[in-house]
Amino acid sequence: MIKFKGQGIVWDAEKNCILCKFKDEEFETEDTRTAEILKNAGYEFEGEIVKKSTEPTNKQLMAILDEKGIEYDKKATKAELVELVKKLDEEPGEDEE
């Protein structure tokens, strides 16, 4: 848990919504993205921000599909891209047929 010190409300410009509200001049979170935004904005904090993401990004998934010559919608969601990549793993290779 990461504890930030501050006042009021912090706006999330990327998602166009409230990022956090300080209560009694404190805000706690386990969310890495939120913590990074607050840290980069200069808020004082206690705790360690640990990046947990081991999932591939949309860009990485698209690169895999491009490399294999698989067509996909450029506006596909991450879940849709993951499904396409999973299908690649399930299909028998040329050596296995």
Contact map, one row per residue, 1 for C-alpha under 8 A:
1110000000000000000000000001110000000000000000110000000000000000000000000000000000000000000000000
1111000000000000000000000001110000100000000011111000000000000000000000000000000000000000000000000
1111100000000000000000000111100000000000000011100000000000000000000000000000000000000000000000000
0111110000000000000000000111000000000100001111000000000000000000000000000000000000000000000000000
0011111000000000000001001110000000000000001110000000000000000000000000000000000000000000000000000
0001111100000000000001001110000000000000001100000000000000000000000000000000000000000000000000000
0000111110000000000011111100000000000000000000000000000000000000000000000000000000000000000000000
0000011111000000000011101000000000000000000000000000000000000000000000000000000000000000000000000
0000001111100000011111000000000000000000000000000000000000000000000000000000000000000000000000000
0000000111110000011110000000000000000000000000000000000000000000000000000000000000000000000000000
0000000011111001111100000000000000000000000000000000000000000000000000000000000000000000000000000
0000000001111111111000000000000000000000000000000000000000000000000000000000000000000000000000000
0000000000111111100000000000000000000000000000000000000000000000000000000000000000000000000000000
0000000000011111000000000000000000000000000000000000000000000000000000000000000000000000000000000
0000000000011111100000000000000000000000000000000000000000000000000000000000000000000000000000000
0000000000111111110000000000000000000000000000000000000000000000000000000000000000000000000000000
0000000000111011111000000000000000000000000000000000000000000000000000000000000000000000000000000
0000000011110001111110000000000000000000000000000000000000000000000000000000000000000000000000000
0000000011110000111110000000000001000000000000000000000000000000000000000000000000000000000000000
0000000011100000011111000010000000000000000000000000000000000000000000000000000000000000000000000
0000001111000000011111100010000000000000000000000000000000000000000000000000000000000000000000000
0000111110000000000111111110000000000000000000000000000000000000000000000000000000000000000000000
0000001100000000000011111110000000000000000000000000000000000000000000000000000000000000000000000
0000001000000000000001111100000000000000000000000000000000000000000000000000000000000000000000000
0000111100000000000001111110000000000000000000000000000000000000000000000000000000000000000000000
0011111000000000000001111111000000000000000000000000000000000000000000000000000000000000000000000
0011110000000000000111101111100000000000000000000000000000000000000000000000000000000000000000000
1111000000000000000000000111110000000000000000000000000000000000000000000000000000000000000000000
1110000000000000000000000011111001100000000000000000000000000000000000000000000000000000000000000
1100000000000000000000000001111100100000000000000000000000000000000000000000000000000000000000000
0000000000000000000000000000111111100000000000000000000000000000000000000000000000000000000000000
0000000000000000000000000000011111110000000000001111000000000000000000000000000000000000000000000
0000000000000000000000000000001111111000000000000000000000000000000000000000000000000000000000000
0000000000000000001000000000101111111100000000000000000000000000000000000000000000000000000000000
0100000000000000000000000000111111111110000000001000000000000000000000000000000000000000000000000
0000000000000000000000000000000111111111000000001000000000000000000000000000000000000000000000000
0000000000000000000000000000000011111111100000000000000000000000000000000000000000000000000000000
0001000000000000000000000000000001111111111000000000000000000000000000000000000000000000000000000
0000000000000000000000000000000000111111111110000000000000000000000000000000000000000000000000000
0000000000000000000000000000000000011111111000000000000000000000000000000000000000000000000000000
0000000000000000000000000000000000001111111000000000000000000000000000000000000000000000000000000
0000000000000000000000000000000000000111111100000000000000000000000000000000000000000000000000000
0001110000000000000000000000000000000111111110000000000000000000000000000000000000000000000000000
0001110000000000000000000000000000000010011111000000000000000000000000000000000000000000000000000
0111100000000000000000000000000000000010001111100000000000000000000000000000000000000000000000000
0111000000000000000000000000000000000000000111110000000000000000000000000000000000000000000000000
1110000000000000000000000000000000000000000011111000000000000000000000000000000000000000000000000
1100000000000000000000000000000000000000000001111100000000000000000000000000000000000000000000000
0100000000000000000000000000000100110000000000111110000000000000000000000000000000000000000000000
0000000000000000000000000000000100000000000000011111000000000000000000000000000000000000000000000
0000000000000000000000000000000100000000000000001111100000000000000000000000000000000000000000000
0000000000000000000000000000000100000000000000000111110000000000000000000000000000000000000000000
0000000000000000000000000000000000000000000000000011111000000000000000000000000000000000000000000
0000000000000000000000000000000000000000000000000001111100000000000000000000000000000000000000000
0000000000000000000000000000000000000000000000000000111110000000000000000000000000000000000000000
0000000000000000000000000000000000000000000000000000011111111000000000000000000000000000000000000
0000000000000000000000000000000000000000000000000000001111111000000000000000010000000000000000000
0000000000000000000000000000000000000000000000000000000111111100000000000000110010000000000000000
0000000000000000000000000000000000000000000000000000000111111110000000000000000000000000000000000
0000000000000000000000000000000000000000000000000000000111111111000000000000000000000000000000000
0000000000000000000000000000000000000000000000000000000111111111100000000000000011001000000000000
0000000000000000000000000000000000000000000000000000000001111111110000000000000010000000000000000
0000000000000000000000000000000000000000000000000000000000111111111000000000000000000000000000000
0000000000000000000000000000000000000000000000000000000000011111111100000000000000001000000000000
0000000000000000000000000000000000000000000000000000000000001111111111110000000000011000000000000
0000000000000000000000000000000000000000000000000000000000000111111111100000000000000000000000000
0000000000000000000000000000000000000000000000000000000000000011111111000000000000000000000000000
0000000000000000000000000000000000000000000000000000000000000001111111000000000000000000000000000
0000000000000000000000000000000000000000000000000000000000000000111111100000000000000000000000000
0000000000000000000000000000000000000000000000000000000000000000111111110000000000000000000000000
0000000000000000000000000000000000000000000000000000000000000000110011111000000000000000000000000
0000000000000000000000000000000000000000000000000000000000000000100001111101000010000000000000000
0000000000000000000000000000000000000000000000000000000000000000000000111111000000000000000000000
0000000000000000000000000000000000000000000000000000000000000000000000011111000000000000000000000
0000000000000000000000000000000000000000000000000000000000000000000000001111100000000000000000000
0000000000000000000000000000000000000000000000000000000000000000000000011111110110000000000000000
0000000000000000000000000000000000000000000000000000000001000000000000000011111110000000000000000
0000000000000000000000000000000000000000000000000000000011000000000000000001111111000000000000000
0000000000000000000000000000000000000000000000000000000000000000000000000000111111100000000000000
0000000000000000000000000000000000000000000000000000000000000000000000000001111111110000000000000
0000000000000000000000000000000000000000000000000000000001001100000000010001111111111000000000000
0000000000000000000000000000000000000000000000000000000000001000000000000000011111111100000000000
0000000000000000000000000000000000000000000000000000000000000000000000000000001111111110000000000
0000000000000000000000000000000000000000000000000000000000000000100000000000000111111111000000000
0000000000000000000000000000000000000000000000000000000000001001100000000000000011111111100000000
0000000000000000000000000000000000000000000000000000000000000000000000000000000001111111110000000
0000000000000000000000000000000000000000000000000000000000000000000000000000000000111111111000000
0000000000000000000000000000000000000000000000000000000000000000000000000000000000011111111000000
0000000000000000000000000000000000000000000000000000000000000000000000000000000000001111111100000
0000000000000000000000000000000000000000000000000000000000000000000000000000000000000111111100000
0000000000000000000000000000000000000000000000000000000000000000000000000000000000000011111110000
0000000000000000000000000000000000000000000000000000000000000000000000000000000000000000111111111
0000000000000000000000000000000000000000000000000000000000000000000000000000000000000000001111111
0000000000000000000000000000000000000000000000000000000000000000000000000000000000000000000111111
0000000000000000000000000000000000000000000000000000000000000000000000000000000000000000000111111
0000000000000000000000000000000000000000000000000000000000000000000000000000000000000000000111111
0000000000000000000000000000000000000000000000000000000000000000000000000000000000000000000111111
